[in-house]
Amino acid sequence: REPVTTNLHPMRAIQHPDIPTPAGHYSPIVEHGGVLYVSGQLPAEEDGAFPEGIEAQTLSALGKVRGLVEAAGSRLEDIIQVRIYVCDVELWGAVNETYAGFFGAHRPARIVVPTGPLHGGCLVEIEATAAAR
């Protein structure tokens, strides 16, 4: 007998005019079962350049995460977990300080992953999980 599978909560790619079309084969943000999944955000500017310095790159990537969450109808305070990929663990102090200033009193769960070089030579990439509204 074949197993029967049901998908009571299908995955839905979020569409919004403020969400740019990605260059790769992925969705920037999807919703499944009341949870938003934000793909890794690089701190690239519109022209493809990266801001100067880890603080500016961290703010840029966090701003993109917030923008996607808000485009999906949720808020910064709905972010449940953040995953930060940093090219050099020596940059962690500056990333943490910038992150704390960005989130203020809100403290989502967090994972920090020291990596080697990131795409295009950027210093940080950030992804997140949030509650959908």
N, C-alpha and C positions, 0 to 999 in steps of 0.2 A: 504494500500500500504506500502511495506517495504521501510525504508529509504535507500538511496544509499550513501555509504561512499567511498571516494577515499583517497588514501594515496599518495599524489604527492611526498612526501619526506620521504621514509621509513627510519626507524632507522637502522643504520649499526654499528655493533660492530667493532672497529678498531683492526686489526690483525697486529702484528709486532713481530719479533724475540726478541726484547728488552722488550716486555710486558710479565711479568710472568703470568701464569695461576692462577686465584684467587682460594682460598680455598673454598669460598662460591659460591652461585648461583647468580652471577652478572657479568657484564662486567666492566673492569677497566675504559674503555673510549668508548663512543659511539658518533656517529655523526648523527645529524638530522637537516635537513633544513639549513645547513651551520653553525651549532653551535656544538661545542664539549662539552660533559658533562663528567667531570672527577669524578669518584667515590671517596669517602673519602679515603684518604691515611694516614695510620698509619706510625709512624717512625721506624718500625721494620727492623732490619738488616736481612741479608740472613739466619742467624741461629735462627731468631725469637726473639732475645734479642733487647732491646731498648737502644739507646744511653743514656748516663748519662746527665741529666739536661734538662731544658726546651729549652734553646737556641739550643742545639744539636738536640733535637727532632723536633723542629720547622724547622730547616734547612733541616733535613732529609725528613720530610713530604713535604715541599716545593720543594725539589729536585725531589721527586717522581712525584709530580704534573707536574713540568717542563718536566721531562723525558717522561711522557705520552703525553703531548701536542706536544712535538717535535717528538715523534714516529708517531704521527698522521699527521705530516707535517706542523704544525704551530710553532709559536715562543712564548717566554715568553711575549712579547709585545702584543700578541693576546689574552691574558687572560683578560676577561671582568669583571668577578666577582669571589671573593674568599669567601668561608665560612669556618670559623675557629671554631672548637669545642675545648674548653679548660676546663680541669677538675676542675680548681680552678681559679676564676676571679682574685685572688691575683697574678697570674702568668702573667697577661695581659701585664704589662709594658715590661717585657722581651720578650714576644711574639711579641709585636708591634715593639720594637727596632730591633729584628732579621728580622722581616717581611720587615721593611723599608729598611734595608741594602740589603736584597735579591732583592727587586724590584727596588730599586734606584728611578729614576725619574718617572717610570711607576706607575700609581696609579689606579689599578682596583677598582671597587666598592667592598665593603667588608661588611661582616656580621660576628659578633662575638657572639658565643653562649656558655655561661657558662653552663657546664653540671656537672653531678656527675662523678663517675668513668667511664673511657673509657676502651675499650677492652684491656685485658691483663695488665691493670694498666698503660698504656701509658698516657702521660700528654696532648697530643694534637692530633687532627685529622683534616685534611684539604681536602676540595673538591673545585672544580672550574668549571667555565664555560668559554669557549674560542671561538673565531671565527675560523672556519675551513678555511684552505687555499686550 
